[in-house]
Amino acid sequence: MTASLAPAALPPRLHDLEARFGDPLAPDNPLGSVPILDADERGEMFAAGEQALHDYGLNAEFVPAELGGRLTRLDHLVEIMRSVYRRDPCLGLGYGASSFIAGVNIWTAADEEQRRAAAGLLLADKRIAVAYHELAHGNDMAHTEFSALPSAGGLLLNGRKEVISNIRRAEAVVIFARTSTRPGSRSHSQVFVDTSRIPAERVRHLPRYRTTGMRGVQLGGIEFRDCPVPADAILGAPGQGLETALRSFQVTRTTLVSMFTGVVDTGLRTALRHARDRRLYGRAATDLPHVRSVLTGAFSDLLTADCFATVATRALHLLPAETSIYAQAVKFFVSKALMDAMTRLSSVLGAHFYIREGATALFQKLLRDIQPAGFGHAARAACQVSLMPQLPLLARRSWPHEASAPAALFRPGADLPPLDFARLAISAGGRERLSTSLAGGLAAMPDDTSPAGTGLRLHAEHFAAELTRLAKECTALSPAELSVTAGSYTYDLAARYVRVLVAAACFETWRHARADGDPFLGDPAWAAAALHRLRAPLGAPPPALPDDLEEPLWHELSVRHDRSLAFGLMPRPLAGSD
């Protein structure tokens, strides 16, 4: 097994960003780990890092090309942002994610004038905040109290929004607000507010929220009192705010979680470097079977999470009518896989994982900073609940058939059609082709009598049979079992379905990579390892890998470490050398 050749498909500007940041371990690097940790200790954004992103023009990555930006492919955006997250997640979230989330809502619903105004702000290195949440209601957006009700000559903003990134530093904000007093889903809109044009006496900033992780991110709140804004501040038609949010969430939930794989890349690199240097019982810690098992298992889980997130990100271009399902599944599965991998890696570091100085100091920051992957923007449980009502319809309309997804879905780096925000559908209508690709892929699976190939076939057959079982069980669900009041059995059905989706993504990515002659992704070992660990009982840790799967993955991990290549699906070169 040798590294894939896929990095050639990445844009050259990604390598420019890596070069700007330089070797994170170099003690004299002003953008390295030492000053990043100093900023974290002070609870401040890393100023030199923000300036480097200004110089690079990161905001242009969030603006569609037709508006003067560089956003053409979401998978390229994710790779670029991973370079930021692998160094300092606060820069990823606090500099980029807020404006990206706001921007997606604008590109999805705004008129041409609003789109150009937002693009102008971002391309001038300004910030746009997004204000969805109210602490009293959490993810329950239908009960939003903040209002933007009609008044003479426009709208009046009233109420408060909390836990907003960059609200004090933003030049504009997108606010989810009630624009009608009538009940129902058509009573909310999104309002695009230029904060420089509102009367200061009608606005009050709330105190900053201090956090355990992401210490540098500026989280605050804002309160409006009879604050006038123009009537044309509404994005799209009045009353479509919830629909806009649901379409936008498909983009942001998929891509933002995927960006967090950069955190695990650095966490795994830190743990591996520490274990290589540490002597235990007269030998290197990496010679101990348990240590090697944890490191290789984390590598396998990172590949699995990256594969599923990559397939779902490509689906936003290729299968936009189905991504309302995949986005929820990515947030539910990938966030937990990444957080769990970091927790297990902390056991390799032992007491060193919480030390805030020295060679492993960055790990404790990353372990804290990765936690918002599971609840930021939307909680994992909320995504699981959103999947449950769709299960019976999927069981009747999709799962009994062997419809295959397009091959391009499973070829990372391959060309993609333009991203069309308007084609994102609120509901998949019971149609999706990722899970059902598994049966067809099995039928077309080439003969492979190697232990890894044989194991991969057996695991894939298990998940294909699991989809058949799920179809039977989900068809019988009663309406009472399709909401937050459902029992644990229904929650488990959703979790089982997500595992089938992940298994299908890994199996089909391997199958197409084999046909393309990819030396790493075309080897069955990584995919067999992914499906092996996916078969753990719900709630149980993934099982250790058998020797025939662990050895090739350990070799790949070691080679990538020595060559300073990323540990994800696309082993691109990284700045610096370990």
C-alpha positions in Angstrom: 0.0 0.0 0.0 1.4 3.4 -1.0 0.1 6.9 -0.9 -2.5 8.0 -3.4 -1.7 10.3 -6.3 -4.9 12.2 -5.8 -3.4 15.5 -4.4 -2.6 16.6 -8.0 -6.3 17.4 -8.3 -6.1 20.0 -5.6 -5.9 23.8 -6.4 -2.4 25.3 -6.3 -3.6 28.0 -3.9 -3.9 25.3 -1.3 -0.2 24.8 -1.4 0.3 28.6 -1.2 -1.7 28.7 2.1 0.4 25.8 3.5 3.6 27.7 2.6 2.3 30.9 4.2 1.7 29.1 7.5 5.0 27.3 7.4 6.2 24.5 9.7 3.9 24.6 12.8 6.7 23.0 14.9 9.5 25.5 14.1 10.1 27.5 17.3 10.9 30.7 15.4 7.8 30.5 13.2 5.5 33.5 14.0 2.6 31.4 12.8 3.6 28.2 14.6 2.2 26.4 17.5 4.0 28.4 20.2 2.3 31.8 19.4 -1.0 30.0 18.8 -0.9 28.5 22.3 0.0 31.9 23.7 -3.1 33.4 22.2 -5.2 30.5 23.5 -3.8 31.1 27.0 -4.9 34.7 26.8 -8.3 33.8 25.4 -7.7 35.9 22.3 -7.9 35.3 18.5 -4.4 34.6 17.0 -3.8 38.1 15.5 -0.9 37.0 13.3 -2.9 34.1 12.0 -5.8 36.4 11.1 -3.4 38.8 9.3 -2.0 35.8 7.3 -5.5 34.9 6.3 -6.2 38.5 5.3 -3.1 38.5 3.2 -4.1 35.2 1.6 -7.6 36.5 1.0 -9.4 33.7 2.7 -12.8 35.4 2.5 -12.7 35.0 -1.3 -13.0 31.2 -0.8 -16.5 31.8 0.6 -17.7 34.0 -2.3 -19.0 32.3 -5.6 -16.8 32.9 -8.6 -19.5 34.7 -10.5 -19.5 37.4 -7.7 -15.7 37.8 -7.8 -14.7 35.1 -5.4 -13.0 31.7 -5.6 -15.8 29.4 -4.5 -16.4 26.9 -7.3 -16.1 23.6 -5.5 -17.0 22.8 -1.9 -14.5 20.0 -1.6 -11.7 22.4 -2.4 -13.0 24.8 0.2 -13.0 22.1 2.8 -9.4 21.1 2.0 -8.3 24.8 2.2 -10.1 25.2 5.6 -8.5 22.0 6.9 -5.1 23.7 6.6 -6.5 26.3 9.0 -8.2 23.9 11.4 -5.1 21.6 11.7 -3.2 24.6 13.1 -5.7 26.6 15.0 -9.5 25.6 15.1 -10.2 29.1 16.5 -9.0 30.6 13.2 -11.2 28.2 11.3 -14.3 28.9 13.3 -13.7 32.5 14.4 -12.2 33.9 11.2 -14.0 31.8 8.5 -17.0 29.7 9.5 -19.2 32.6 10.7 -18.9 34.5 7.4 -19.2 31.3 5.4 -22.5 30.3 7.2 -23.9 33.8 6.6 -22.8 33.8 3.0 -24.4 30.5 2.2 -27.8 31.8 3.3 -27.2 34.9 1.2 -26.2 33.0 -1.9 -29.2 30.7 -1.5 -32.0 33.3 -1.1 -30.8 36.9 -1.7 -31.5 39.1 -4.7 -28.7 40.2 -6.9 -28.2 43.5 -5.1 -27.9 41.8 -1.7 -25.6 39.1 -3.1 -23.3 41.8 -4.5 -23.3 43.8 -1.3 -22.4 40.7 0.7 -19.7 39.7 -1.7 -18.3 43.2 -1.6 -18.0 43.1 2.2 -16.3 39.7 2.2 -13.9 40.5 -0.6 -12.9 43.7 1.3 -11.9 41.4 4.3 -15.0 42.4 6.3 -17.1 40.0 8.4 -20.7 38.9 8.3 -22.1 37.3 11.4 -25.1 35.0 11.5 -27.6 35.0 14.3 -29.9 32.0 14.5 -30.0 30.9 18.1 -31.7 32.0 21.2 -30.6 30.3 24.4 -34.2 29.8 25.5 -35.0 27.7 22.4 -31.8 26.1 21.2 -32.3 24.3 17.9 -36.0 24.9 17.9 -36.1 27.7 15.4 -39.9 27.5 14.9 -40.2 29.1 18.4 -37.9 32.0 17.7 -39.0 35.1 19.5 -36.7 37.7 17.9 -39.0 39.8 15.6 -38.6 41.9 12.5 -42.2 43.1 12.1 -43.4 45.6 9.6 -43.7 49.2 10.6 -44.0 52.5 8.7 -41.3 52.6 6.1 -39.7 49.2 6.9 -39.1 46.7 9.7 -38.5 47.1 13.4 -36.0 44.7 15.1 -36.8 43.6 18.6 -35.3 40.9 20.8 -32.0 39.3 21.5 -29.8 36.7 19.9 -27.0 34.9 21.8 -23.8 32.9 21.3 -22.9 34.6 18.0 -19.4 34.4 16.6 -17.9 37.8 15.8 -21.0 39.8 16.4 -19.0 42.8 17.9 -16.5 42.6 15.0 -18.9 42.1 12.1 -19.9 44.8 9.6 -23.1 42.9 8.8 -25.3 40.2 10.3 -27.9 37.7 8.9 -30.6 37.4 11.5 -33.3 34.7 11.7 -36.4 36.5 12.8 -40.2 36.3 13.2 -41.7 38.6 10.5 -45.3 37.7 11.1 -47.3 37.0 14.3 -49.3 34.2 12.6 -48.4 30.6 13.6 -46.8 28.3 11.2 -43.6 27.9 9.2 -44.2 30.9 7.0 -43.9 33.4 9.9 -40.1 33.6 9.8 -37.6 35.3 7.5 -33.9 36.0 7.4 -32.9 39.7 7.5 -29.6 41.0 6.2 -28.5 44.0 8.4 -25.7 46.4 7.7 -24.6 47.2 11.2 -23.0 50.5 10.2 -26.5 51.9 9.2 -28.5 51.3 12.3 -28.9 53.7 15.2 -26.4 52.9 17.9 -28.9 53.7 20.7 -31.3 51.0 19.5 -28.6 48.2 19.9 -26.9 46.7 22.9 -24.1 44.2 22.8 -24.3 41.5 25.5 -21.2 40.5 27.4 -18.8 38.0 25.8 -19.3 34.4 26.5 -16.2 32.6 27.9 -15.7 29.1 26.8 -13.7 26.0 27.7 -12.6 25.3 24.1 -12.3 27.7 21.2 -11.1 30.3 23.8 -10.2 32.8 21.2 -13.5 32.8 19.3 -15.4 36.0 20.0 -18.8 34.7 21.1 -21.3 37.4 22.1 -24.9 38.4 21.9 -26.9 41.4 20.7 -30.2 43.0 21.7 -32.3 45.3 19.5 -35.0 47.6 20.7 -37.3 49.1 18.1 -34.4 49.2 15.7 -35.5 50.3 12.1 -34.2 48.6 9.0 -35.4 48.8 5.4 -38.1 46.5 4.3 -35.8 45.2 1.5 -33.4 43.8 4.2 -35.3 40.5 4.0 -33.5 37.8 2.1 -35.8 36.4 -0.5 -39.5 36.4 -0.1 -40.9 37.1 3.4 -41.8 33.9 5.2 -39.2 31.7 3.6 -36.6 32.0 6.3 -37.0 28.5 7.6 -36.8 27.0 4.1 -33.6 29.0 3.3 -32.1 27.8 6.6 -32.9 24.2 5.9 -31.3 24.4 2.4 -28.3 26.3 3.7 -27.8 23.8 6.5 -27.2 21.1 4.0 -24.1 22.9 2.8 -22.8 24.1 6.2 -23.4 21.0 8.2 -21.6 18.9 5.7 -18.6 21.1 5.1 -18.0 22.5 8.6 -17.8 19.1 10.2 -15.6 17.9 7.4 -13.2 20.8 8.1 -12.7 19.4 11.7 -10.8 16.4 10.3 -7.8 18.8 10.2 -7.9 18.8 14.0 -7.6 15.0 14.2 -4.8 15.0 11.6 -2.7 17.2 14.0 -3.9 15.3 17.1 -2.8 12.0 15.5 0.5 13.4 14.3 1.2 14.7 17.8 0.4 11.4 19.4 2.4 9.4 16.9 5.4 11.7 17.2 5.2 11.4 21.0 4.9 7.6 21.0 7.9 7.3 18.6 10.1 9.4 20.9 8.9 7.8 24.2 10.7 4.7 25.6 8.6 2.3 27.7 9.8 -1.0 29.0 13.0 -0.7 27.1 11.6 0.0 23.7 9.7 2.6 21.7 6.1 3.1 22.8 5.1 2.4 19.2 6.4 -1.2 19.5 3.7 -1.8 22.2 0.7 -3.6 20.6 -1.9 -1.5 22.4 -0.3 1.8 21.5 0.0 0.8 17.8 -3.6 -0.4 17.9 -4.9 2.9 19.1 -2.9 4.9 16.6 -3.9 2.7 13.7 -7.5 2.7 14.8 -7.6 6.5 14.9 -6.0 6.6 11.4 -8.7 4.2 10.2 -11.5 6.3 11.8 -10.1 9.5 10.3 -10.1 7.9 6.8 -13.7 6.6 7.3 -14.9 10.0 8.5 -13.1 11.8 5.7 -14.5 9.4 3.1 -18.1 9.8 4.2 -17.8 13.6 4.5 -16.1 13.8 1.1 -18.8 11.8 -0.6 -21.5 13.9 1.0 -19.7 17.1 0.0 -19.5 16.0 -3.6 -23.2 15.1 -3.4 -24.0 18.8 -2.9 -22.9 19.3 -6.5 -24.0 15.9 -7.9 -27.1 14.9 -6.0 -28.6 18.2 -4.5 -32.1 16.7 -4.2 -30.8 14.0 -1.7 -28.4 16.0 0.5 -31.0 16.8 3.1 -30.3 13.3 4.3 -26.6 13.1 3.8 -26.0 16.4 5.7 -27.8 15.2 8.8 -25.9 11.9 8.6 -22.5 13.6 8.3 -23.1 15.8 11.3 -24.3 12.9 13.3 -21.6 10.4 12.4 -18.5 12.4 11.5 -18.5 14.7 14.5 -18.6 11.8 17.0 -16.0 9.7 15.1 -13.6 12.7 15.3 -14.3 13.5 18.9 -13.9 9.8 19.9 -10.7 9.5 18.0 -9.2 12.4 19.9 -10.3 11.0 23.2 -8.7 7.6 22.4 -5.5 9.3 21.3 -5.3 11.1 24.6 -4.7 7.7 26.2 -1.5 7.3 24.1 -0.2 10.6 25.5 -1.1 9.7 29.1 -0.3 12.6 31.4 1.1 14.6 28.5 -2.3 15.1 26.9 -3.3 17.9 29.4 0.1 19.5 29.8 0.0 23.1 28.4 3.6 23.4 27.5 6.2 21.4 25.6 6.1 19.2 22.5 2.5 17.9 23.2 1.0 21.2 24.4 -1.1 21.7 21.3 -3.0 18.5 21.9 -4.9 19.7 25.0 -6.1 22.7 23.0 -7.2 20.6 20.1 -9.1 18.2 22.4 -11.0 21.2 23.8 -11.5 22.9 20.5 -13.0 19.9 18.7 -16.0 19.6 21.0 -18.1 22.2 19.0 -18.1 19.7 16.1 -20.8 17.8 18.0 -23.1 20.7 19.0 -22.1 23.9 17.2 -24.5 25.1 14.5 -26.8 22.1 15.3 -26.6 19.3 17.9 -25.9 15.7 16.8 -29.2 14.7 18.4 -31.1 17.3 16.4 -29.7 15.8 13.2 -30.7 12.3 14.4 -34.3 13.5 15.1 -34.4 15.1 11.6 -33.6 11.8 10.0 -36.2 9.7 11.8 -39.4 11.0 10.0 -37.8 10.2 6.7 -37.1 6.5 7.5 -40.5 5.0 6.6 -40.6 6.8 3.2 -37.0 5.8 2.4 -37.9 2.2 3.4 -40.7 2.2 0.8 -39.3 4.3 -2.0 -35.6 3.7 -2.1 -34.2 0.8 0.0 -36.0 -2.1 -1.8 -34.3 -1.0 -5.1 -30.7 -1.2 -6.3 -30.4 2.3 -7.7 -26.7 3.4 -8.0 -25.3 6.8 -7.4 -23.1 8.4 -10.2 -19.5 7.1 -10.2 -18.2 10.7 -9.8 -19.6 10.8 -6.3 -16.9 8.3 -5.2 -13.9 9.8 -7.0 -12.3 12.4 -4.8 -10.6 15.1 -6.9 -12.6 14.3 -10.0 -14.4 17.2 -11.8 -17.7 18.5 -10.5 -20.5 20.4 -12.0 -21.1 24.0 -10.8 -22.7 24.3 -7.4 -26.3 25.5 -7.7 -27.8 26.6 -4.4 -31.3 26.8 -5.9 -31.3 23.0 -6.5 -30.9 22.1 -2.9 -34.2 20.4 -1.8 -35.8 20.8 1.6 -36.8 17.1 1.6 -35.4 14.1 -0.4 -38.9 12.8 -0.7 -37.8 9.3 0.2 -35.2 9.1 -2.5 -31.5 8.5 -2.0 -29.0 6.5 -3.9 -25.9 6.2 -1.6 -27.1 3.3 0.6 -28.6 1.4 -2.4 -25.3 1.7 -4.3 -23.9 -1.0 -2.0 -25.8 -3.9 -3.5 -24.9 -3.0 -7.0 -21.3 -2.4 -6.0 -21.1 -5.9 -4.4 -22.5 -7.4 -7.6 -19.7 -5.7 -9.6 -17.0 -6.3 -7.0 -13.8 -7.7 -8.7 -12.5 -11.0 -7.4 -10.0 -10.5 -4.6 -9.0 -13.5 -2.5 -6.6 -11.6 -0.3 -7.6 -11.6 3.4 -8.5 -7.9 3.2 -10.5 -8.4 0.0 -12.4 -11.4 1.4 -13.1 -9.5 4.7 -14.3 -6.4 2.8 -16.8 -8.5 0.8 -18.1 -10.1 4.0 -18.5 -6.8 5.7 -20.2 -5.2 2.7 -22.6 -8.1 2.5 -23.5 -7.5 6.2 -24.4 -3.9 5.5 -26.3 -4.7 2.4 -28.4 -7.2 4.5 -28.7 -4.5 7.2 -30.4 -2.2 4.7 -32.9 -5.0 4.0 -33.6 -5.4 7.7 -34.0 -1.7 8.1 -36.5 -1.5 5.3 -38.7 -4.1 7.1 -38.4 -2.4 10.5 -38.8 1.2 9.4 -41.9 0.4 7.2 -43.6 -0.7 10.4 -42.9 2.5 12.4 -45.9 4.3 13.7 -46.3 8.1 13.4 -45.7 8.4 17.2 -42.2 7.0 16.7 -41.1 9.7 14.3 -40.5 12.7 16.5 -38.5 13.7 19.6 -40.9 11.7 21.7 -39.7 8.5 20.0 -38.2 5.6 22.0 -34.6 4.6 21.9 -35.4 1.9 19.3 -36.2 4.5 16.7 -33.2 6.5 17.5 -31.1 3.3 17.0 -32.8 2.7 13.6 -31.5 6.1 12.5 -28.0 5.4 13.8 -28.0 2.0 12.0 -29.1 3.6 8.8 -26.3 6.2 9.0 -23.7 3.3 9.4 -25.1 1.8 6.2 -24.5 5.1 4.4 -20.9 5.3 5.7 -20.2 1.7 4.7 -21.6 2.4 1.2 -19.4 5.5 0.8 -16.2 3.6 1.8 -16.9 0.5 -0.2 -17.8 2.4 -3.4 -14.9 4.8 -3.0 -12.6 1.8 -2.8 -14.2 0.0 -5.8 -13.9 3.0 -8.1 -10.4 3.7 -6.9 -9.4 0.2 -7.7 -10.8 0.6 -11.2 -8.8 3.8 -11.5 -5.6 2.2 -10.3 -5.2 4.3 -7.2 -2.4 2.7 -5.2 -3.8 3.5 -1.8 -7.6 4.0 -2.1 -7.7 1.0 -4.5 -6.2 -1.3 -1.8 -9.0 -3.1 0.1 -7.3 -2.8 3.5 -8.4 0.7 4.4 -12.0 0.0 3.4 -12.1 -3.4 5.1 -10.8 -1.7 8.2 -13.5 1.0 8.0 -16.4 -1.5 7.7 -14.8 -3.8 10.4 -14.9 -0.9 12.9 -18.4 0.2 11.8 -19.8 -3.2 12.9 -19.3 -2.4 16.5 -22.5 -2.6 18.6 -24.2 0.7 19.0 -22.7 2.6 21.9 -19.6 0.3 22.0 -16.1 1.4 21.0 -14.9 0.1 17.6 -13.1 -3.2 17.7 -9.3 -3.4 17.3 -8.2 -4.3 13.8 -6.9 -7.8 12.9 -3.3 -8.0 12.1 -3.9 -8.4 8.3 -5.6 -4.9 8.3 -3.5 -3.2 11.0 -0.1 -3.9 9.4 -0.8 -2.2 6.1 -2.5 0.8 7.7 0.4 1.2 10.2 2.8 1.2 7.3 0.8 3.8 5.5 0.5 6.0 8.6 4.3 5.7 9.2 5.1 6.6 5.6 2.9 9.6 5.6 4.3 10.8 8.9 7.9 10.6 7.6 7.0 12.3 4.3 4.9 15.0 6.0 1.7 14.1 4.2 -1.9 14.6 5.4 -3.5 11.6 7.1 -6.9 12.0 5.4 -8.3 10.5 2.2 -6.1 12.7 0.0 -2.5 12.6 1.4 -1.5 16.1 0.3 1.9 17.5 1.2 2.0 19.6 4.4 4.3 22.4 5.3 7.2 21.4 7.6 8.6 18.1 8.3 8.3 16.0 11.4 
